[in-house]
Amino acid sequence: MANVLRHLPELEGMELGYIQGLMKNMDEDQASLFAQVYRARRKDSQMILILTLIGFFGFAGLHRFILGQVGLGILYILTVGLCFIGTIVDLVNYKSLAYEYNIKMAHETLSMITNNFPGTGSSQI
């Protein structure tokens, strides 16, 4: 069983608990590889907040592009953040936007790891 905080000390809250559940059946090598790939792919909630604030005062929708939601990013640009209402909602929900994206990246990373190490299994997929 891998120690999540040793591999990913920057995690906190719900994300920490979720990743801990994903990593519980991994050995140290698998956990280290997972941590490297996941760290490179995840987005920090503070970065999403800053990008959303930039959208509120300037370039609306930038945070949606970073989160891989290109369609919503274009919609935000064309509608000035859905007349600022969408941007205000995203300012309130920036942590959940980052969490949802990071969970998606965790599953993609776990899928890559299980393909490289066939003995790794997780009951949360």
N, C-alpha and C positions, 0 to 999 in steps of 0.2 A: 504494500500500500504506500503510495507516494504522498509526501507532505506538500500540500498545495501552497502553503505560505512560503516554503523554501524555494519553490520553483516560480511562483507568481506572487510576490509580496505586495504588488500594487492593487490586487483585487480587494474588494470590500463588499459588504452587504449581501444582497441576494445573489449577485454574480459569483461571489466567493463560495457560497453554499452550493450553487448549481455546478460550478466547475469541480468542486470537491467531490460531488456525486459522480461526475463523469470520470474523474481520475482515480477513483477508489480501487479499481481492479488493475491498474497499471503498475508495472515495475518501474524502477528508477530511470532506466534508459528511455522507455516509452514516455514517461512523464516529462523527462527533460526535452525530448523531441516535440511533444505536444506543447509544452510551455514556450519553446522557441517559435514555433509556427503561430500559435495563438497570440502571443505577444505582438508579433509583427502585423497581425490582421485585425486585432481588436481596436476599437475607438474609445478614447477616454471621454467620460461624460463632460468634463470641463472644456474639452475641445469643442464638443457639440454645443455647449452653452455659448462659448465665444463666437462660434460661427453663426449661431442663431441671432446673437446680438448684432453681429455685423449685418445680418439680413434685415434686422429691424431698423438699422440706421443707414443701410446702403444697399447691398447686393442681396436681395431676398432669394432664398432657396439654396444658398450655398451649402448649408448643412445637409440638405436632402441629396445633393450630388455626392457628398462625402459618404453618406450612408447607403449609396447605391440605388437611390430612388430617383432615377433620372427623370421619369415622367412627372413626378411631383415637383422636382427642381425646376423644370421648364414651366410648369403651371404657376409656381410661385413667382418666377421671373416675369411672366406675362401678366400676372394679376397683382403684382406688388405684394406678394405674400398673402394672396387672397384678401386683398384690402386690409392688410395687417392683422386680420383676425387669426388666420392660420399661423402666422409668425408668433403672435401672443400665446396661442395655445401651445406651440412648440417650445416657447420659453418656459412655460409651466411644466411641460412634460419632457424636458430634455434628458432626464435620467432614464426614463422608460424607453425613449428612442435609442439611446446608447445601449441599454440593457438588451433590448430586442435584437439589435444588430449583432451584439457580442454573442448572444446565445446562438444565433444563426451561424456565426463564424466558428463557434466552439463545435457545433455539430459537423460543419464542413471539415474542420481540422481533425476531429475524431474519426471521421470517415476516411480521411487520408492516412491517418495513423493505423487504423485497423486494416487498411489495404497493404500497408508496409509490414505490419506485424500481425499476421493472421490469428495469433493466439489471444489477442486483446479483444475482449468483449465488454459491452456495457448494456445494462438493462434499461437505460433511459433513452435509447434511440427510438 
